[in-house]
Amino acid sequence: MRQIMNILFRQILIFTLISIGCSSGDRNCDDPNATNYSSRARTDEACLYVEKSITPKVLTDLPKQVKETSGLEIVDGEIYTHNDRGHSNHLYTINPENGSVTAKIELSNGSNEDWEDLARSDTHLFVGDMGNNDGNRKDLKIYRVKKSDLEGSGDRTVQHDGVIRFRYPEQTIFFLDDHNYDCEALIHHNNHLYLFTKHRADSRTNLYKIPAEPGDAEYDAELLASFPAGGRITGADIRQDGRVVVLCGYNKSDDVFLWVLSKYKGDNFFSGEKLRIRLGSYASIGQLEALVFKSENELYLSSEKTKKHNLPARLYSLTLP
């Protein structure tokens, strides 16, 4: 009888271990590019990726005119930025050596409901008026400005060359609580614009796609993929050759970070290799809001003024590994 009980106990133990192993695999990661990939996994929530720590170089503090810098782009060698919600409809060019504003450019036929990021093509600069803190906007849009119209020096006025309007078809309720329909990160690639959402209900980001041309009506943004970013995504840029995308974001209670995305398939930028770069604590770096490729492996980064930690708006630089 004792022998039979021992056999039964071993069988129960083996079954239990197998069950635990399977459930553990399910809780692991279904992304083959993750360090904890499991063929049994059915979720990406527990994915772990290669991580490095790099402290960005402080180039300069930024003046009050751009204390809420929210986007960065480089056009004809000039660094462009802007403020976000509650500010005027102006673009600013800044000197990376001392942070001074070298020109103030009014978008005379556009308004700043909540400008959040910039992107560029060979012919246009795109101004993303897509901030949606409260999740209640029904007028999300992106202004398109001819790069040739931006030429000049000193303060000047330009007009947009069309408005690209869009909506998230998944959003059916417009409310004031936590939601996942804010967006502060924008890139241009192959005649399309790509949006990386800033989630407030969880720590993911969704990738959406819309045409880079104004349409007769608002576009339904196409949901391509979702990714567990581990924080709020606030900026994006794509390298000129189209082979590397970098996102920036933060956790107010923890760190500020970058995601470097490469070797992706098509335009699903989350389908390839992923590297997480920890830049430092939120208390030391500040609220990182924007980035732009300066060269193949160098970035400019900007952070807005944060009263809590008494940090001014800043411009940083960083060399990717």
C-alpha positions as CSV (number, residue, x, y, z in Angstrom):
1,M,0.0,0.0,0.0
2,R,2.8,2.3,0.9
3,Q,4.5,1.6,-2.5
4,I,1.2,2.5,-4.3
5,M,0.9,5.7,-2.3
6,N,4.5,6.7,-3.2
7,I,3.8,6.1,-6.9
8,L,0.7,8.2,-6.7
9,F,2.5,11.0,-4.9
10,R,5.3,11.0,-7.5
11,Q,2.7,11.2,-10.3
12,I,0.9,14.0,-8.6
13,L,4.2,15.8,-8.0
14,I,5.2,15.4,-11.7
15,F,1.8,16.6,-12.9
16,T,2.0,19.6,-10.6
17,L,5.5,20.6,-11.8
18,I,4.4,20.2,-15.4
19,S,1.4,22.4,-14.7
20,I,3.5,25.0,-13.0
21,G,6.0,25.0,-15.9
22,C,3.2,25.5,-18.4
23,S,1.6,28.3,-16.5
24,S,5.0,29.9,-15.9
25,G,5.6,29.7,-19.7
26,D,2.3,31.3,-20.3
27,R,3.4,34.2,-18.0
28,N,6.7,34.6,-19.8
29,C,7.1,36.2,-23.2
30,D,5.9,35.5,-26.7
31,D,8.4,37.8,-28.4
32,P,11.3,35.8,-29.9
33,N,13.5,39.0,-29.6
34,A,13.1,39.0,-25.7
35,T,15.6,37.4,-23.4
36,N,12.9,35.4,-21.7
37,Y,11.1,34.1,-24.8
38,S,9.0,31.0,-24.4
39,S,7.3,29.1,-27.2
40,R,4.5,28.3,-24.7
41,A,3.8,32.0,-23.9
42,R,0.7,33.8,-25.1
43,T,1.5,37.3,-23.9
44,D,4.2,40.0,-24.0
45,E,3.4,41.4,-20.6
46,A,6.4,39.8,-18.9
47,C,8.9,40.3,-21.7
48,L,12.5,41.2,-20.8
49,Y,14.9,42.9,-23.2
50,V,18.6,43.8,-23.3
51,E,19.1,47.0,-21.2
52,K,22.0,49.4,-21.0
53,S,22.5,52.5,-18.8
54,I,23.8,55.7,-20.5
55,T,23.8,59.2,-18.9
56,P,23.0,61.8,-21.5
57,K,25.2,64.9,-21.8
58,V,23.6,68.2,-20.7
59,L,24.2,70.6,-23.6
60,T,22.4,73.7,-22.2
61,D,19.4,74.9,-20.3
62,L,16.6,76.2,-22.5
63,P,15.0,79.6,-22.0
64,K,11.4,80.4,-20.7
65,Q,10.2,80.8,-24.3
66,V,10.4,77.0,-24.7
67,K,10.1,75.8,-21.1
68,E,7.6,73.2,-22.2
69,T,9.5,72.0,-25.2
70,S,7.5,69.0,-26.5
71,G,8.9,68.2,-30.0
72,L,12.2,68.3,-31.8
73,E,13.1,68.2,-35.5
74,I,16.0,69.3,-37.7
75,V,15.3,71.1,-40.9
76,D,18.2,72.4,-43.1
77,G,20.5,72.2,-40.1
78,E,18.2,74.2,-37.7
79,I,16.8,72.6,-34.6
80,Y,13.0,73.2,-34.3
81,T,11.0,72.9,-31.2
82,H,7.6,74.1,-29.8
83,N,5.6,74.2,-26.6
84,D,2.5,72.1,-25.9
85,R,-1.0,72.8,-24.6
86,G,-1.8,76.3,-23.4
87,H,0.8,78.0,-25.6
88,S,0.9,79.9,-28.8
89,N,1.0,78.6,-32.4
90,H,4.7,79.2,-32.8
91,L,7.7,77.1,-33.8
92,Y,11.1,78.1,-32.5
93,T,14.7,77.4,-33.7
94,I,17.3,77.0,-31.0
95,N,21.0,77.2,-30.7
96,P,22.3,73.9,-29.3
97,E,25.4,75.5,-27.8
98,N,23.6,78.0,-25.5
99,G,19.9,77.2,-25.8
100,S,19.0,80.6,-27.1
101,V,16.0,81.0,-29.4
102,T,17.3,82.1,-32.9
103,A,13.9,82.6,-34.5
104,K,10.2,82.5,-33.6
105,I,8.0,81.3,-36.5
106,E,4.2,81.8,-36.3
107,L,1.9,79.2,-38.0
108,S,-0.6,81.9,-38.9
109,N,-3.4,79.7,-40.1
110,G,-3.2,77.1,-37.4
111,S,-3.8,76.9,-33.7
112,N,-2.1,75.1,-30.8
113,E,-4.6,73.0,-29.1
114,D,-1.9,70.7,-27.9
115,W,1.2,70.4,-30.1
116,E,3.2,67.3,-29.1
117,D,5.7,66.3,-31.7
118,L,7.4,67.1,-35.0
119,A,8.3,64.9,-38.0
120,R,9.7,65.6,-41.4
121,S,9.7,64.2,-44.9
122,D,11.9,65.4,-47.8
123,T,9.4,68.2,-48.6
124,H,7.4,68.9,-45.4
125,L,7.5,69.4,-41.7
126,F,4.6,67.9,-39.8
127,V,3.3,69.4,-36.6
128,G,1.3,67.0,-34.5
129,D,-1.6,68.7,-32.7
130,M,-2.6,65.4,-31.2
131,G,-2.2,65.8,-27.4
132,N,-5.2,64.4,-25.7
133,N,-4.6,64.5,-21.9
134,D,-8.3,64.1,-21.0
135,G,-9.2,61.7,-23.7
136,N,-12.1,63.9,-24.9
137,R,-10.7,65.5,-28.1
138,K,-12.5,64.9,-31.4
139,D,-10.3,67.3,-33.5
140,L,-7.0,65.4,-33.6
141,K,-4.9,66.7,-36.5
142,I,-1.4,67.2,-37.9
143,Y,-0.4,70.3,-39.8
144,R,1.8,70.0,-42.9
145,V,4.2,72.8,-43.6
146,K,6.4,73.1,-46.7
147,K,10.1,73.0,-45.8
148,S,10.7,75.6,-48.5
149,D,8.3,78.0,-46.7
150,L,10.4,77.7,-43.5
151,E,13.5,79.1,-45.2
152,G,14.7,82.4,-43.9
153,S,16.2,84.0,-40.8
154,G,14.8,85.8,-37.8
155,D,11.1,86.0,-36.7
156,R,8.7,85.2,-39.5
157,T,5.3,83.9,-40.4
158,V,4.3,80.8,-42.4
159,Q,1.1,79.0,-43.3
160,H,0.4,75.3,-43.3
161,D,0.0,73.4,-46.5
162,G,-2.9,71.2,-45.4
163,V,-4.3,69.5,-42.3
164,I,-4.3,65.8,-41.8
165,R,-7.3,64.9,-39.5
166,F,-7.7,61.5,-37.8
167,R,-9.4,59.5,-35.2
168,Y,-8.9,56.3,-33.2
169,P,-11.6,53.9,-34.4
170,E,-11.3,51.9,-31.2
171,Q,-12.3,54.9,-29.1
172,T,-16.0,55.0,-28.6
173,I,-16.2,56.7,-25.2
174,F,-14.7,60.1,-24.5
175,F,-14.1,60.5,-20.8
176,L,-11.9,62.3,-18.3
177,D,-10.4,59.3,-16.4
178,D,-7.3,57.2,-17.3
179,H,-7.3,56.3,-21.0
180,N,-5.1,55.2,-23.8
181,Y,-5.8,57.7,-26.5
182,D,-3.2,60.4,-25.8
183,C,-0.3,60.7,-28.3
184,E,3.0,62.6,-28.1
185,A,5.2,60.7,-30.5
186,L,5.2,61.0,-34.3
187,I,7.5,59.8,-37.2
188,H,7.2,60.0,-41.0
189,H,8.2,56.9,-43.1
190,N,7.4,55.9,-46.7
191,N,4.6,58.5,-47.2
192,H,2.8,57.7,-44.0
193,L,2.8,59.1,-40.5
194,Y,3.1,56.7,-37.5
195,L,1.8,57.5,-34.0
196,F,3.0,56.0,-30.8
197,T,0.4,56.5,-28.1
198,K,1.0,57.7,-24.5
199,H,-1.0,55.4,-22.3
200,R,-2.6,56.6,-19.1
201,A,-4.5,53.5,-18.1
202,D,-1.5,51.1,-18.5
203,S,2.2,51.3,-19.4
204,R,1.9,50.1,-23.0
205,T,2.1,52.1,-26.3
206,N,0.1,51.4,-29.5
207,L,1.4,52.0,-33.0
208,Y,-1.0,53.6,-35.4
209,K,-0.6,54.5,-39.1
210,I,-2.2,57.2,-41.3
211,P,-1.4,58.7,-44.7
212,A,0.8,61.7,-44.8
213,E,-1.5,63.6,-47.2
214,P,-4.6,65.6,-46.2
215,G,-7.8,63.7,-47.0
216,D,-11.4,64.7,-47.8
217,A,-12.4,63.6,-44.2
218,E,-10.7,62.4,-41.1
219,Y,-8.7,59.2,-41.3
220,D,-9.4,56.1,-39.2
221,A,-5.9,55.5,-37.8
222,E,-4.8,51.9,-38.5
223,L,-3.7,50.0,-35.4
224,L,-0.6,48.0,-36.3
225,A,0.8,46.7,-33.0
226,S,1.1,47.2,-29.3
227,F,4.1,47.1,-27.0
228,P,4.7,47.0,-23.2
229,A,6.8,50.1,-23.1
230,G,7.0,50.2,-19.3
231,G,6.2,53.9,-19.1
232,R,4.7,56.9,-20.9
233,I,6.0,57.4,-24.4
234,T,6.5,61.1,-25.2
235,G,8.7,61.3,-28.4
236,A,10.0,59.4,-31.4
237,D,12.2,59.7,-34.4
238,I,13.4,57.5,-37.2
239,R,16.9,57.4,-38.6
240,Q,17.3,58.9,-42.1
241,D,17.8,55.4,-43.6
242,G,14.6,54.2,-42.1
243,R,16.3,51.3,-40.3
244,V,16.2,52.4,-36.6
245,V,13.4,54.0,-34.6
246,V,14.0,55.5,-31.1
247,L,11.3,56.2,-28.6
248,C,11.6,58.2,-25.4
249,G,9.5,58.1,-22.2
250,Y,9.5,58.2,-18.5
251,N,8.1,56.9,-15.2
252,K,7.6,59.8,-12.8
253,S,8.3,57.5,-9.8
254,D,11.3,55.8,-11.4
255,D,13.4,56.3,-14.5
256,V,13.6,58.0,-17.9
257,F,14.4,55.7,-20.8
258,L,14.8,55.1,-24.5
259,W,13.7,52.2,-26.7
260,V,15.9,51.5,-29.7
261,L,14.0,49.5,-32.3
262,S,15.8,47.8,-35.2
263,K,15.7,44.9,-37.7
264,Y,11.9,45.2,-37.9
265,K,9.8,43.8,-40.6
266,G,8.0,46.3,-42.8
267,D,6.4,49.1,-40.8
268,N,5.7,47.1,-37.6
269,F,8.5,48.7,-35.7
270,F,7.9,46.4,-32.7
271,S,8.6,43.3,-34.7
272,G,12.4,43.4,-34.5
273,E,15.2,43.8,-31.9
274,K,14.6,46.0,-28.9
275,L,17.1,47.7,-26.7
276,R,16.1,49.6,-23.5
277,I,18.4,52.4,-22.5
278,R,18.0,53.8,-18.9
279,L,19.0,57.5,-18.9
280,G,18.7,58.1,-15.2
281,S,16.0,58.9,-12.6
282,Y,13.1,61.2,-13.4
283,A,14.2,63.4,-10.5
284,S,17.7,64.0,-12.1
285,I,16.8,64.0,-15.9
286,G,13.4,65.6,-15.8
287,Q,10.4,65.0,-18.0
288,L,11.9,63.9,-21.3
289,E,9.6,65.0,-24.1
290,A,11.3,64.8,-27.4
291,L,14.2,63.5,-29.5
292,V,15.7,63.8,-32.9
293,F,18.6,62.1,-34.8
294,K,21.5,64.5,-35.1
295,S,23.5,61.9,-37.1
296,E,23.5,58.2,-37.6
297,N,24.2,57.4,-34.0
298,E,23.7,60.7,-32.2
299,L,20.6,62.1,-30.7
300,Y,19.3,65.4,-29.3
301,L,16.9,65.1,-26.4
302,S,14.8,67.8,-24.7
303,S,13.0,67.9,-21.4
304,E,10.5,70.4,-20.2
305,K,10.7,72.4,-16.9
306,T,9.7,70.4,-13.9
307,K,8.7,72.4,-10.8
308,K,8.7,69.5,-8.4
309,H,12.4,68.7,-8.8
310,N,13.3,72.3,-9.6
311,L,14.8,71.4,-13.0
312,P,14.8,73.8,-16.0
313,A,14.0,72.8,-19.5
314,R,17.1,71.3,-21.0
315,L,18.7,70.1,-24.2
316,Y,20.8,66.9,-24.0
317,S,22.8,64.8,-26.4
318,L,23.5,61.1,-26.4
319,T,25.4,58.6,-28.6
320,L,23.7,55.3,-29.2
321,P,25.7,52.1,-28.5
